[in-house]
């Protein structure tokens, strides 16, 4: 039995979470965080999307993202593929970088936007993870 298709609503934001395979680190050093952000920047030039907030933790990341022109599945496939290629090349590895299919949840109102943003920004605080990077971006 195949997986259920993801629902894409172009004008709404999604909370997206993606974790490293076996909960291993996705970001081992500062350059890994930079590489991921560079991938987002490059992808944004070709496929416009809006990023309301994000947080890069050692073994996972959160995105609060909306993509009016391409499906979230397409955007995430490109992000994860490019980062997996970077990661495997950088560390001389092969195989899966991400644990499984990314988590996504539709955010359908302003209260939800605030709740997700709050959660994303507090994740590093609550995890007491010093190897994280988060940022809030104005819409």
DSSP file (Angstrom, degrees, kcal/mol; ACC not computed):
  #  RESIDUE AA STRUCTURE BP1 BP2  ACC     N-H-->O    O-->H-N    N-H-->O    O-->H-N    TCO  KAPPA ALPHA  PHI   PSI    X-CA   Y-CA   Z-CA
    1    1 A X              0   0    0      0, 0.0     2,-0.0     0, 0.0     0, 0.0   0.000 360.0 360.0 360.0 129.1    0.0    0.0    0.0
    2    2 A X        -     0   0    0      1,-0.1     2,-0.1     3,-0.0     3,-0.1  -0.205 360.0 -90.3 -76.9 168.9    1.4    3.4   -1.0
    3    3 A X        -     0   0    0      1,-0.1     2,-0.2    -2,-0.0    -1,-0.1  -0.456  46.4 -99.5 -77.2 151.9    1.7    6.5    1.1
    4    4 A X        -     0   0    0     -2,-0.1    -1,-0.1     1,-0.1     2,-0.1  -0.472  42.3-107.3 -69.8 141.1   -1.1    9.0    1.1
    5    5 A X        -     0   0    0     -2,-0.2     2,-0.2     1,-0.1    -1,-0.1  -0.415  35.0-113.5 -67.1 143.4   -0.6   12.0   -1.1
    6    6 A X        -     0   0    0     -2,-0.1     2,-0.4    -3,-0.1    -1,-0.1  -0.547  25.2-123.0 -77.9 144.4    0.2   15.2    0.7
    7    7 A X        -     0   0    0     -2,-0.2     2,-0.5     2,-0.0    65,-0.1  -0.738  24.9-161.9 -87.3 132.9   -2.3   18.0    0.5
    8    8 A X        -     0   0    0     -2,-0.4     2,-0.6    63,-0.1    63,-0.1  -0.970  13.8-179.9-120.7 120.5   -1.0   21.3   -0.9
    9    9 A X    >   -     0   0    0     -2,-0.5     3,-2.0     3,-0.2    58,-0.2  -0.941  17.9-154.1-116.4 105.1   -2.8   24.6   -0.3
   10   10 A X  T 3  S+     0   0    0     -2,-0.6    -1,-0.1     1,-0.3    60,-0.1   0.746  88.1  48.7 -55.2 -32.1   -0.7   27.2   -2.0
   11   11 A X  T 3  S+     0   0    0     57,-0.1     2,-0.3    55,-0.1    -1,-0.3   0.441 100.3  78.8 -92.8   2.3   -1.8   30.2    0.1
   12   12 A X  S <  S-     0   0    0     -3,-2.0    55,-0.4    55,-0.1     2,-0.2  -0.804  74.5-122.6-111.9 153.6   -1.3   28.6    3.5
   13   13 A X  E     -A  107   0A   0     94,-0.6    94,-2.8    -2,-0.3     2,-0.3  -0.504  21.3-151.1 -86.0 158.6    1.9   27.9    5.5
   14   14 A X  E     -AB 106  65A   0     51,-2.4    51,-2.0    92,-0.2     2,-0.7  -0.959  14.3-132.5-127.1 146.2    3.0   24.5    6.7
   15   15 A X  E     -AB 105  64A   0     90,-2.7    90,-1.8    -2,-0.3     2,-0.4  -0.915  33.7-170.9 -94.5 119.8    5.0   23.5    9.8
   16   16 A X  E     -AB 104  63A   0     47,-3.0    47,-2.3    -2,-0.7     2,-0.4  -0.937  11.2-177.2-118.5 134.5    7.7   21.1    8.4
   17   17 A X  E     -AB 103  62A   0     86,-2.2    86,-2.8    -2,-0.4     2,-0.4  -0.997   1.0-179.3-130.8 135.0   10.0   19.0   10.5
   18   18 A X  E     - B   0  61A   0     43,-1.9    43,-2.1    -2,-0.4     2,-0.3  -0.998   9.6-160.5-136.8 131.7   12.8   16.7    9.1
   19   19 A X  E     - B   0  60A   0     -2,-0.4    80,-2.8    41,-0.2    81,-0.4  -0.811  24.0-103.3-116.6 150.2   15.1   14.6   11.2
   20   20 A X  B >   -E   98   0B   0     39,-3.3     3,-2.3    -2,-0.3    78,-0.3  -0.356  52.6 -85.7 -66.4 148.7   18.4   12.9   10.6
   21   21 A X  G >  S+     0   0    0     76,-3.0     3,-2.4     1,-0.3    -1,-0.1  -0.311 116.0   2.4 -57.4 134.2   18.5    9.2   10.0
   22   22 A X  G 3  S-     0   0    0      1,-0.3    -1,-0.3    -3,-0.1     3,-0.1   0.719 127.8 -73.9  56.9  22.9   18.6    7.2   13.2
   23   23 A X  G <  S+     0   0    0     -3,-2.3    -1,-0.3     1,-0.2    -2,-0.2   0.700  92.7 154.7  61.9  20.9   18.4   10.7   14.9
   24   24 A X    <   -     0   0    0     -3,-2.4    -4,-0.3     1,-0.1    -1,-0.2  -0.328  54.6 -77.4 -70.2 160.0   22.0   11.2   13.9
   25   25 A X        -     0   0    0      1,-0.2    34,-0.3    -3,-0.1     3,-0.2  -0.339  34.5-172.2 -61.3 136.2   23.3   14.8   13.5
   26   26 A X  S    S+     0   0    0     32,-2.8     2,-0.5     1,-0.3    33,-0.2   0.660  85.5  42.6 -90.9 -25.7   22.3   16.6   10.3
   27   27 A X        +     0   0    0     31,-2.1    -1,-0.3     1,-0.1     3,-0.1  -0.932  60.4 166.1-127.8 105.0   24.6   19.4   11.2
   28   28 A X        +     0   0    0     -2,-0.5     2,-0.3    -3,-0.2    -1,-0.1   0.742  69.0  10.4 -92.1 -25.8   28.0   18.4   12.6
   29   29 A X  S >> S-     0   0    0     29,-0.1     3,-1.5     1,-0.0     4,-1.1  -0.926  86.4 -91.0-148.2 170.5   29.7   21.8   12.3
   30   30 A X  H 3> S+     0   0    0     -2,-0.3     4,-2.0     1,-0.3     3,-0.2   0.831 119.7  60.8 -56.4 -36.4   29.0   25.5   11.6
   31   31 A X  H 3> S+     0   0    0      1,-0.2     4,-2.5     2,-0.2    -1,-0.3   0.792  98.1  58.9 -64.3 -26.6   29.6   25.0    7.9
   32   32 A X  H <> S+     0   0    0     -3,-1.5     4,-2.2     2,-0.2    -1,-0.2   0.912 105.6  48.1 -67.6 -42.3   26.8   22.5    7.7
   33   33 A X  H  X S+     0   0    0     -4,-1.1     4,-2.2    -3,-0.2    -2,-0.2   0.935 113.5  48.4 -60.4 -45.8   24.3   25.1    9.0
   34   34 A X  H  X S+     0   0    0     -4,-2.0     4,-2.4     1,-0.2    -2,-0.2   0.898 109.2  52.5 -62.2 -41.5   25.6   27.6    6.4
   35   35 A X  H  X S+     0   0    0     -4,-2.5     4,-2.3     2,-0.2    -1,-0.2   0.908 109.1  49.7 -62.2 -42.0   25.4   25.0    3.6
   36   36 A X  H  X S+     0   0    0     -4,-2.2     4,-2.2     2,-0.2    -1,-0.2   0.931 111.9  47.5 -62.9 -45.2   21.7   24.3    4.4
   37   37 A X  H  X S+     0   0    0     -4,-2.2     4,-2.3     1,-0.2    -1,-0.2   0.869 110.6  52.7 -64.5 -36.3   20.9   28.0    4.5
   38   38 A X  H  X S+     0   0    0     -4,-2.4     4,-2.9     2,-0.2     5,-0.2   0.901 107.2  52.3 -64.5 -41.2   22.8   28.5    1.2
   39   39 A X  H  X S+     0   0    0     -4,-2.3     4,-2.7     2,-0.2     5,-0.2   0.919 109.6  49.2 -60.3 -44.2   20.7   25.7   -0.3
   40   40 A X  H  X S+     0   0    0     -4,-2.2     4,-2.3     2,-0.2    -2,-0.2   0.926 112.1  48.9 -59.8 -44.5   17.5   27.4    0.8
   41   41 A X  H  X S+     0   0    0     -4,-2.3     4,-1.1     2,-0.2    -2,-0.2   0.926 113.5  45.4 -62.4 -46.0   18.7   30.7   -0.7
   42   42 A X  H  X S+     0   0    0     -4,-2.9     4,-0.8     1,-0.2     3,-0.4   0.910 113.5  49.2 -65.2 -42.7   19.6   29.1   -4.0
   43   43 A X  H >X S+     0   0    0     -4,-2.7     4,-3.1     1,-0.2     3,-0.9   0.885 104.7  59.8 -63.8 -38.5   16.4   27.2   -4.2
   44   44 A X  H 3< S+     0   0    0     -4,-2.3    -1,-0.2     1,-0.3    -2,-0.2   0.817  98.0  59.6 -60.8 -31.0   14.4   30.3   -3.4
   45   45 A X  H 3< S+     0   0    0     -4,-1.1    -1,-0.3    -3,-0.4     3,-0.2   0.828 116.9  31.2 -66.1 -31.5   15.9   32.0   -6.6
   46   46 A X  H << S+     0   0    0     -3,-0.9     2,-0.5    -4,-0.8    -2,-0.2   0.794 131.7  29.0 -96.7 -34.7   14.3   29.2   -8.8
   47   47 A X  S  < S-     0   0    0     -4,-3.1    -1,-0.3    -5,-0.1    -2,-0.1  -0.874  85.2-138.0-129.9  97.2   11.2   28.3   -6.8
   48   48 A X        +     0   0    0     -2,-0.5    21,-0.6    -3,-0.2    22,-0.3  -0.293  34.6 158.6 -58.9 134.1    9.8   31.2   -4.8
   49   49 A X        -     0   0    0     18,-0.2     2,-0.4    19,-0.1    18,-0.2  -0.961  35.6-122.6-147.2 162.1    8.7   30.3   -1.3
   50   50 A X  E     -C   66   0A   0     16,-3.3    16,-2.4    -2,-0.3     2,-0.6  -0.922  15.3-163.8-111.4 134.8    8.1   32.2    1.9
   51   51 A X  E     +C   65   0A   0     -2,-0.4    14,-0.2    14,-0.2     3,-0.1  -0.933   9.4 178.2-119.2 105.3    9.8   31.2    5.1
   52   52 A X  E    S-     0   0A   0     12,-2.6    85,-2.6    -2,-0.6     2,-0.3   0.886  70.7 -17.6 -75.8 -39.7    8.1   32.8    8.1
   53   53 A X  E     -CD  64 136A   0     11,-0.8    11,-2.5    83,-0.2     2,-0.3  -0.979  62.5-175.8-158.9 160.8   10.5   31.1   10.7
   54   54 A X  E     -CD  63 135A   0     81,-2.0    81,-2.2    -2,-0.3     2,-0.3  -0.983   9.6-161.7-155.5 162.9   13.0   28.3   10.9
   55   55 A X  E     -CD  62 134A   0      7,-2.0     7,-2.7    -2,-0.3     2,-0.7  -0.942   6.9-157.5-150.6 126.7   15.2   26.5   13.3
   56   56 A X  E     -CD  61 133A   0     77,-3.8    77,-2.1    -2,-0.3     5,-0.2  -0.919  18.7-177.6-107.7 110.6   18.1   24.3   12.6
   57   57 A X        -     0   0    0      3,-2.7   -31,-0.2    -2,-0.7    75,-0.2  -0.488  42.5 -97.5 -97.6 172.7   18.9   21.9   15.4
   58   58 A X  S    S+     0   0    0      1,-0.2   -32,-2.8    -2,-0.2   -31,-2.1   0.917 119.5  18.0 -58.6 -45.4   21.7   19.4   15.5
   59   59 A X  S    S+     0   0    0    -34,-0.3   -39,-3.3   -33,-0.2     2,-0.3   0.350 131.1  17.7-114.4   6.8   19.6   16.4   14.4
   60   60 A X  E     -B   19   0A   0    -41,-0.3    -3,-2.7    -3,-0.1     2,-0.3  -0.981  60.0-141.4-161.7 170.0   16.6   18.0   12.8
   61   61 A X  E     -BC  18  56A   0    -43,-2.1   -43,-1.9    -2,-0.3     2,-0.4  -0.979   4.8-148.3-139.8 156.9   15.1   21.2   11.4
   62   62 A X  E     -BC  17  55A   0     -7,-2.7    -7,-2.0    -2,-0.3     2,-0.4  -0.959  13.3-174.8-119.8 139.7   11.8   23.1   11.5
   63   63 A X  E     -BC  16  54A   0    -47,-2.3   -47,-3.0    -2,-0.4     2,-0.7  -0.998  18.8-158.3-131.2 138.6   10.5   25.3    8.7
   64   64 A X  E     +BC  15  53A   0    -11,-2.5   -12,-2.6    -2,-0.4   -11,-0.8  -0.902  43.5 165.8-110.8  97.0    7.4   27.4    8.7
   65   65 A X  E     -BC  14  51A   0    -51,-2.0   -51,-2.4    -2,-0.7     2,-0.4  -0.861  33.4-172.0-130.2 145.9    7.0   27.6    4.9
   66   66 A X  E     - C   0  50A   0    -16,-2.4   -16,-3.3    -2,-0.3     2,-0.4  -0.998   4.5-171.9-133.7 138.5    4.6   28.5    2.2
   67   67 A X        -     0   0    0    -55,-0.4   -18,-0.2    -2,-0.4   -55,-0.1  -0.888   5.6-179.3-133.1 102.4    5.1   27.8   -1.5
   68   68 A X  S    S+     0   0    0     -2,-0.4   -58,-0.1     1,-0.2    -1,-0.1   0.723  82.7  36.3 -75.7 -20.0    2.5   29.4   -3.9
   69   69 A X  S    S+     0   0    0    -21,-0.6     2,-0.3     1,-0.2    -1,-0.2   0.757 118.8  34.8-106.1 -28.8    3.9   28.1   -7.1
   70   70 A X  S    S-     0   0    0    -22,-0.3    -1,-0.2   -60,-0.1    -3,-0.1  -0.929  89.1 -98.4-126.4 150.7    5.2   24.6   -6.4
   71   71 A X     >  -     0   0    0     -2,-0.3     4,-2.3     1,-0.1     5,-0.2  -0.260  29.3-118.8 -64.4 153.6    3.9   21.9   -4.0
   72   72 A X  H  > S+     0   0    0      1,-0.2     4,-3.0     2,-0.2     5,-0.3   0.875 116.0  58.6 -59.1 -37.4    5.5   21.6   -0.6
   73   73 A X  H  > S+     0   0    0      1,-0.2     4,-2.3     2,-0.2    -1,-0.2   0.907 106.8  46.5 -59.3 -42.6    6.5   18.0   -1.6
   74   74 A X  H  > S+     0   0    0      2,-0.2     4,-2.0     1,-0.2    -2,-0.2   0.926 113.6  47.9 -66.0 -45.7    8.5   19.4   -4.6
   75   75 A X  H  X S+     0   0    0     -4,-2.3     4,-2.5     1,-0.2    -2,-0.2   0.937 114.8  45.5 -60.8 -47.4   10.2   22.1   -2.5
   76   76 A X  H  X S+     0   0    0     -4,-3.0     4,-2.9     1,-0.2     5,-0.3   0.871 109.0  55.9 -67.3 -36.4   11.1   19.6    0.3
   77   77 A X  H  X S+     0   0    0     -4,-2.3     4,-2.2    -5,-0.3    -1,-0.2   0.921 111.7  44.2 -59.7 -42.8   12.3   17.0   -2.2
   78   78 A X  H  X S+     0   0    0     -4,-2.0     4,-2.4     2,-0.2     5,-0.3   0.921 114.8  47.7 -69.3 -44.0   14.7   19.5   -3.7
   79   79 A X  H  X S+     0   0    0     -4,-2.5     4,-2.5     1,-0.2     5,-0.2   0.965 116.9  42.1 -59.8 -53.0   15.9   20.8   -0.3
   80   80 A X  H  X S+     0   0    0     -4,-2.9     4,-2.6     1,-0.2    -2,-0.2   0.869 114.4  50.9 -67.1 -36.9   16.5   17.4    1.2
   81   81 A X  H  X S+     0   0    0     -4,-2.2     4,-2.3    -5,-0.3    -1,-0.2   0.943 113.1  45.1 -65.2 -47.0   18.1   16.0   -2.0
   82   82 A X  H  X S+     0   0    0     -4,-2.4     4,-2.2    -5,-0.2    -2,-0.2   0.911 115.8  46.3 -64.8 -41.2   20.5   18.9   -2.3
   83   83 A X  H  X S+     0   0    0     -4,-2.5     4,-3.2    -5,-0.3     5,-0.2   0.913 111.2  52.0 -69.0 -39.4   21.4   18.7    1.4
   84   84 A X  H  X S+     0   0    0     -4,-2.6     4,-2.8    -5,-0.2     5,-0.3   0.906 110.0  49.8 -61.3 -41.4   21.8   14.9    1.4
   85   85 A X  H  X S+     0   0    0     -4,-2.3     4,-2.0     2,-0.2     5,-0.2   0.933 113.7  45.7 -61.7 -45.7   24.2   15.3   -1.6
   86   86 A X  H  X S+     0   0    0     -4,-2.2     4,-3.1     2,-0.2    -2,-0.2   0.956 115.3  46.7 -58.4 -51.9   26.2   17.9    0.3
   87   87 A X  H  X S+     0   0    0     -4,-3.2     4,-2.3     1,-0.2     6,-0.2   0.921 113.4  46.5 -61.3 -48.9   26.2   15.9    3.5
   88   88 A X  H  X>S+     0   0    0     -4,-2.8     5,-2.4    -5,-0.2     4,-0.6   0.890 116.4  45.5 -64.0 -39.4   27.2   12.6    2.0
   89   89 A X  H ><5S+     0   0    0     -4,-2.0     3,-0.8    -5,-0.3    -2,-0.2   0.939 112.9  50.5 -66.9 -46.6   29.9   14.3   -0.1
   90   90 A X  H 3<5S+     0   0    0     -4,-3.1    -2,-0.2     1,-0.2    -1,-0.2   0.867 121.8  31.9 -60.1 -39.2   31.2   16.3    2.8
   91   91 A X  H 3<5S-     0   0    0     -4,-2.3    -1,-0.2    -5,-0.2    -2,-0.2   0.283 108.1-115.1-107.7  10.3   31.5   13.3    5.2
   92   92 A X  T <<5 +     0   0    0     -3,-0.8     2,-0.2    -4,-0.6    -3,-0.2   0.881  69.7 136.0  62.6  40.4   32.3   10.6    2.6
   93   93 A X      < -     0   0    0     -5,-2.4     2,-0.3    -6,-0.2    -1,-0.2  -0.651  40.0-156.1-114.2 169.2   29.1    8.7    3.2
   94   94 A X        +     0   0    0     -2,-0.2     2,-0.1     2,-0.1    -9,-0.0  -0.929  51.2  33.5-135.2 163.3   26.4    7.0    1.1
   95   95 A X  S    S+     0   0    0     -2,-0.3    -7,-0.1     2,-0.0     2,-0.1  -0.444  95.1   0.6  95.1-164.8   22.8    6.2    1.7
   96   96 A X        +     0   0    0      1,-0.2    -2,-0.1    -2,-0.1     3,-0.1  -0.334  40.5 176.1 -68.1 137.0   20.0    7.9    3.7
   97   97 A X        +     0   0    0      1,-0.1   -76,-3.0    -2,-0.1     2,-0.3   0.689  68.7  61.9-103.1 -34.8   20.6   11.2    5.5
   98   98 A X  B    S-E   20   0B   0    -78,-0.3   -78,-0.3     1,-0.1    -1,-0.1  -0.734  79.1-131.8-101.1 146.2   17.1   11.7    6.6
   99   99 A X  S    S-     0   0    0    -80,-2.8     2,-0.3    -2,-0.3   -79,-0.1   0.914  72.1 -47.9 -61.5 -49.6   15.2    9.4    9.0
  100  100 A X  S    S-     0   0    0    -81,-0.4   -81,-0.2     1,-0.0    -1,-0.1  -0.877  91.7 -25.8-164.3-168.3   12.0    9.1    6.9
  101  101 A X  S    S-     0   0    0     -2,-0.3   -82,-0.1     1,-0.1    -1,-0.0  -0.276  76.3-102.4 -54.9 139.2    9.4   11.2    5.1
  102  102 A X        -     0   0    0      1,-0.1     2,-0.4   -84,-0.1   -84,-0.2  -0.266  31.0-117.0 -65.8 153.3    9.3   14.7    6.5
  103  103 A X  E     +A   17   0A   0    -86,-2.8   -86,-2.2    -3,-0.1     2,-0.3  -0.723  36.2 177.9 -86.3 138.4    6.5   15.8    8.9
  104  104 A X  E     -A   16   0A   0     -2,-0.4     2,-0.4   -88,-0.2   -88,-0.2  -0.995  11.1-175.8-143.1 141.6    4.2   18.5    7.6
  105  105 A X  E     -A   15   0A   0    -90,-1.8   -90,-2.7    -2,-0.3     2,-0.1  -0.994  27.8-121.9-137.1 129.5    1.1   20.1    9.2
  106  106 A X  E     -A   14   0A   0     -2,-0.4     2,-0.6   -92,-0.2   -92,-0.2  -0.447  17.7-148.1 -67.3 136.3   -1.1   22.7    7.5
  107  107 A X  E     +A   13   0A   0    -94,-2.8   -94,-0.6    -2,-0.1    -1,-0.0  -0.943  19.2 177.6-108.0 114.0   -1.4   26.0    9.5
  108  108 A X        +     0   0    0     -2,-0.6     2,-0.3   -96,-0.1    -1,-0.1   0.385  53.6  25.5-107.5   5.9   -4.8   27.4    8.8
  109  109 A X  S  > S-     0   0    0      1,-0.1     4,-2.0     0, 0.0     5,-0.1  -0.974  80.6 -98.0-157.3 173.0   -5.1   30.6   10.9
  110  110 A X  H  > S+     0   0    0     -2,-0.3     4,-2.2     1,-0.2     5,-0.2   0.855 119.7  54.9 -64.7 -36.3   -3.2   33.4   12.5
  111  111 A X  H  > S+     0   0    0      1,-0.2     4,-2.6     2,-0.2    -1,-0.2   0.923 108.3  49.6 -63.1 -43.1   -3.3   31.7   15.9
  112  112 A X  H  > S+     0   0    0      2,-0.2     4,-2.7     1,-0.2     5,-0.3   0.890 107.7  54.4 -61.4 -40.1   -1.7   28.6   14.4
  113  113 A X  H  X S+     0   0    0     -4,-2.0     4,-2.4     1,-0.2    -1,-0.2   0.930 111.4  44.7 -59.1 -45.7    1.0   30.7   12.8
  114  114 A X  H  X S+     0   0    0     -4,-2.2     4,-2.7     2,-0.2    -2,-0.2   0.909 112.9  50.7 -66.3 -42.1    1.9   32.2   16.2
  115  115 A X  H  X S+     0   0    0     -4,-2.6     4,-2.5     2,-0.2    -2,-0.2   0.922 113.1  45.1 -62.8 -44.4    1.8   28.8   17.9
  116  116 A X  H  X S+     0   0    0     -4,-2.7     4,-2.9     2,-0.2     5,-0.2   0.924 113.4  50.0 -66.9 -43.5    4.1   27.2   15.4
  117  117 A X  H  X S+     0   0    0     -4,-2.4     4,-2.5    -5,-0.3    -2,-0.2   0.923 111.9  48.6 -60.0 -43.8    6.5   30.2   15.4
  118  118 A X  H  X S+     0   0    0     -4,-2.7     4,-2.1     2,-0.2    -2,-0.2   0.931 112.1  48.7 -60.9 -46.1    6.6   30.1   19.2
  119  119 A X  H  X S+     0   0    0     -4,-2.5     4,-1.4     1,-0.2    -2,-0.2   0.932 111.8  49.2 -59.8 -46.6    7.3   26.3   19.1
  120  120 A X  H  X S+     0   0    0     -4,-2.9     4,-0.5     1,-0.2     3,-0.3   0.914 113.8  45.8 -60.8 -44.0   10.0   26.7   16.5
  121  121 A X  H  < S+     0   0    0     -4,-2.5     4,-0.4     1,-0.2    -1,-0.2   0.800 115.1  46.2 -72.9 -27.7   11.7   29.4   18.4
  122  122 A X  H  X S+     0   0    0     -4,-2.1     4,-3.1    -5,-0.2     5,-0.3   0.618  88.7  87.1 -89.3 -12.4   11.5   27.7   21.8
  123  123 A X  H  X S+     0   0    0     -4,-1.4     4,-2.2    -3,-0.3     5,-0.2   0.920  92.0  44.0 -55.3 -48.2   12.7   24.3   20.6
  124  124 A X  H  X>S+     0   0    0     -4,-0.5     5,-1.7     2,-0.2     4,-0.8   0.874 114.4  51.0 -66.0 -33.5   16.4   25.1   21.1
  125  125 A X  H  45S+     0   0    0     -4,-0.4     3,-0.5     2,-0.2    -2,-0.2   0.946 113.8  43.2 -65.9 -48.1   15.7   26.6   24.5
  126  126 A X  H  <5S+     0   0    0     -4,-3.1    -2,-0.2     1,-0.2    -1,-0.2   0.839 116.9  46.5 -68.6 -32.3   13.8   23.7   25.7
  127  127 A X  H  <5S-     0   0    0     -4,-2.2    -1,-0.2    -5,-0.3    -2,-0.2   0.609  99.5-138.1 -82.0 -11.4   16.3   21.2   24.2
  128  128 A X  T  <5 +     0   0    0     -4,-0.8     2,-0.7    -3,-0.5    -3,-0.2   0.908  45.0 162.1  51.2  43.8   19.1   23.2   25.7
  129  129 A X      < -     0   0    0     -5,-1.7     3,-0.4    -6,-0.2    -1,-0.2  -0.847  28.6-173.1-101.0 110.5   20.9   22.6   22.4
  130  130 A X  S    S+     0   0    0     -2,-0.7     2,-0.5     1,-0.2    -1,-0.1   0.600  77.2  71.5 -78.8 -10.3   23.8   25.0   21.9
  131  131 A X  S    S+     0   0    0     -7,-0.1     2,-0.3     2,-0.0    -1,-0.2  -0.344  80.5 102.4-100.8  52.1   24.3   23.7   18.3
  132  132 A X        -     0   0    0     -2,-0.5     2,-0.4    -3,-0.4   -75,-0.2  -0.869  51.0-159.1-130.3 165.2   21.2   25.2   16.9
  133  133 A X  E     +D   56   0A   0    -77,-2.1   -77,-3.8    -2,-0.3     2,-0.3  -0.963  16.6 171.5-145.1 123.1   20.3   28.2   14.8
  134  134 A X  E     +D   55   0A   0     -2,-0.4     2,-0.3   -79,-0.3   -79,-0.2  -0.938   4.0 177.6-134.0 158.8   16.9   29.8   14.5
  135  135 A X  E     -D   54   0A   0    -81,-2.2   -81,-2.0    -2,-0.3     2,-0.5  -0.989  22.0-139.0-157.9 146.7   15.6   33.0   13.0
  136  136 A X  E     -D   53   0A   0     -2,-0.3     2,-0.4   -83,-0.2   -83,-0.2  -0.925  20.9-163.3-107.0 134.1   12.3   34.7   12.5
  137  137 A X        -     0   0    0    -85,-2.6     2,-0.2    -2,-0.5    -2,-0.0  -0.952  21.2-119.3-118.5 137.7   11.6   36.3    9.2
  138  138 A X              0   0    0     -2,-0.4   -87,-0.2     1,-0.1   -85,-0.0  -0.484 360.0 360.0 -69.9 142.4    9.0   38.9    8.5
  139  139 A X              0   0    0     -2,-0.2    -1,-0.1   -89,-0.1   -87,-0.1   0.475 360.0 360.0 -74.9 360.0    6.4   37.9    6.0
